[in-house]
Amino acid sequence: MFIFISLSQLPLLKQLRLPFETISQLDDPFIINKRVHLPGANQPLSDGEFSQAIKGMYDALEPHIQAMVTFDYYLEQTKQKREQIEKQIQRPKTPKQLGLASLDQYEKVACLRVFKNIYQQGLWQSMCQHNGIAIKVDHQHEYFSATSFNEKPQLFANVEYDDSRPALPSSNDPFPALFRRPEHFAYEQEWRLIRPLSVLDQNKEGVLSSKIPKGLITGIYAGLHCEDDVLRSLQALVQQDLQFRGVDLKQIGVSETHLRLVATGVNFE
């Protein structure tokens, strides 16, 4: 899995530190909840709501019909007529446990964003404008998988993509809004590591970070627009710094035959 690092954050990386983001830095409008409007009764269903409604219809079928058709096939067929079917579906009532998240709960923690795939143009554009880097990390390391860090709880989980609002925080799910994103972001395939602010270090610029163990980083990918001086600095890092020696260094380029990003060896202009 991969973590994007901007050029301004490279000094932190060279110290074996990863930058975390506060809730205000994430700038998620569905956590901040400014200018909230109540939609009309006929708003489109989210993918999750539609799938749940179709599951109810499938479960109501006669057993002999279910035996001939899997739910996945039934769902795919109904999607072809989704607009017409949605008009016949009763809108789900808003459960009492749903509502707008309180910022107080979320401002106690910070987030490290981790992605399954770095070959998405939209990710490079939104995360670092193609001139930062992405680091490949061992996501199975206890740095991520452990349930606690410095004797405080931490949470590492995948983001769900659904337009419906998540439930309010609970003891079993303390930060649901951090793990719910709109459906059109599904291409990001994001995971998030959540830690309390109290276990993170803060430098004089106010950047939050956490020390990482040697060996957690297995690869470095320079962005398409990285300047030669940045590439030389990264090359020196993996060749001379004992903490990074042996880490694979690649550069993002574009395919000659397809509209795709690819990883290549480092080439200086």
N, C-alpha and C positions, 0 to 999 in steps of 0.2 A: 504494500500500500504506500501511498505517497502524501507528502506534506509540502505545500508551497512556501517558499521563503523569498521575501522581497529583497532587493539589493541593500536597503537600509538595515535589514536584519541579518546580513551575512556575518558581521562581527560576533553576533550572538552564537551563530552556528559554529564558528571557529573556536568558540569556548565550550563546545558541546552543550549548547543550550537551545531549547525550542521555545519560540514565542507563543504565548497564550493570548486570547482575545477576551476582553470583558464583554458583557452584554451590550453596552453602548457601542462598542467597536464593531460588534456583529451587525448592528444597525438593522435588525429584523423588524419590519413594521408590524408583524403579527405577534411580537412579544411586547413591543413598545405600545402598540394599540392607541395610536393617535387618530382622532377623527373617525370614530367607529360609527358605522351606519347599519341599521337593521335592514336586511334585504327583503324583497317582496316574497310572496308565498310561492311563486313559480320559478325560483332560482334553480339553475341546473344542479343536478346531484353530483357529488364528487365521485371519483372512480370507486372509492371504498363503499360509499353509500349505494351506488348502483349495483356493485357486485353483491353486497349484502341483500339487497332487494331481490336480485335474480336468484340468489341461493334459497330464499324463502319460496320463490316460485318453483324452483327445481325440487325442493323437498316435498312440495305439495303434489308432485306428479305421482301417478300410480307406480308401484314397484316394478312392474314389468316394463314400463317405459324407461325408468331410471336404469334398468339393467341393460338397455340398448344404447343409452347415451350417457357419456360421462359429463360431470358438471363443467369441466373446462371446455368441452365442445359446445355444450349448451350456452355457456357464457359468451363464447366467441360468436355464436350465431345471433344471439340477442344484441350484441354490440353493433351488428350491421343495421339494426333497426332501432338503435338506441333512442333517437329523438322521438319516434312515435311511442315507444314503450314507456319512456319517462313521463309522458303525458298521462299515462294510466296508473302510474305508481303513486301511492300516497306518500307525501313528503314525511320523512321521519320527524317525530317530535323531538325537540331539543331536551336531552336528559338534564335533570337538575344539576348533575355533577359537572356539566359543561359550562364554560363561562370564559371570561377574559382573565388571563394570568396576571397576577400581581407582580410588579417589577421587584418588590422587596425580596421575594423568594429567589429571583434569578440574579440579582445583583450581588449575591454572596459567592458566586462561582465564576470561573473563567473556562474557556473552551479552546481546545486544540482541534482543528479541522483536519481530517484525514480522508483521502480519496482512493478508490479502488483503481482508477484509470487516469493516466495523465495525457492520453492522446485525444482529448476533447478540446477543441479550439476555444470554446466558451469558457472553460475553466482557466486556461492560461490568460485570457483577456480579463476576466473578472478578478483573478487572484493576484496577478503581477504584471499585466500588460505585456506579456511575452519577454520581459527583460529581467525577470527574476530567475530562480531555480526551483526545481522540485527534488526532494530527497526521498529515496526509497527506504522504507523502514521495515523491520521485522515486527509486524503487528501482533504476532503470537508471543512476543517477549512479555515478561511480567510487568514491564513498564506500562503496558496497556492492559493486560489481562488481569492483573491483580485487582482485588476489590478495595484495596486501601493504599494510600501513599502517605508516608510520614505519620502513620497512625490516624489518618483521616480518610473517610470513604471517598472513593473515586468511581466513576461510571464510564465505561466504554461500550458504545452500542451504535448500531446503524440508524441512519435517519430514514423515517418513513415518508413517503410522498403521497399526500392526500389533501384535497382542498377543504375537507371538513375540519372544524376546530378540534383540538385534542381535549382530553379531560383536564380538570384542574389538578394541581399537584396533590400527591398523596404520599403516604409512607412507602408504598411499594413502587411508586413512579413519581419521584420528587420534582423532575424537570421535564414534563411531557412536551412543552412547547419548544424545547431545544432539539427535540428529535422528531419534529413534524415540519415538513416544508411543502410548499405548493407543488402540485403534480408536474408543472412544466420544468421543474428542476430535477426531475428523476434521472436525467442523463448524468448528473454529477456523481451518483453512487457514493454518497458521503457517509462517513462514520465520525463520531465525535467523542473526544476524551474530556470529561468534565471533572474539575478539581476545585476544592474550596480556595478562595483567594488567600487564605491564611497559610497555605503550604507552598505558595509561589514566591519567587524572589522578584524584586522590583528595582530597576536601575534608576539613575538620576533623571532619565528622560521619561520615566513612568511606565516603561515597557515591562510587562510581566513575563517571566520565563521560568523554565525548570531545567535543571541539569539532567543530562541523559547519559546512560552508561555507554562505554566504548563497545562498539560492535552492533549497536542498534541500527546504525545507518549502513545500508548495504549498497547504495548507489546514489549518484548525484547527476541530475539532468539539467543542463543549462538551457535557458529559454532561447527562443529563436532570435531575439534581438540583443542578446548579451554581447557586450563589447569585448574586444580582444583582451583588454587588461583584466577584465573579470575572469575570462576563460583561463588566462595565464595564472591568475591568483588561485583558481580552483585546481588547476593542474599541479601547481606547487604544493597545494594542501594535501592532495592524495599521494604525492610522491615523497614529500619530505616530513610531514607531520605524522608522528607515530600513532596519533589517535585516529587518523584517517587513512593511513597507509593500507593499500589493498582495496579501498573502496572504488568501485567502478565509476568512471566519469564518462558521461555521454552528452551529446548536444542534440536538441530538438531541431529537426529540419522538416521539409515538406516532400511528399512523394512526387516523383516525376510523372507518374501515371494515374494517380488518384488524388482526390481532395482529402488527403489524410496527413496527419502529423506522424513523423517517424523519429526514432532515436538512432543517431549515427555517432561515429567517432568525432572527436573535437577537430574542427578545421578553423585555422586562423585566416582572416581576410587579408 
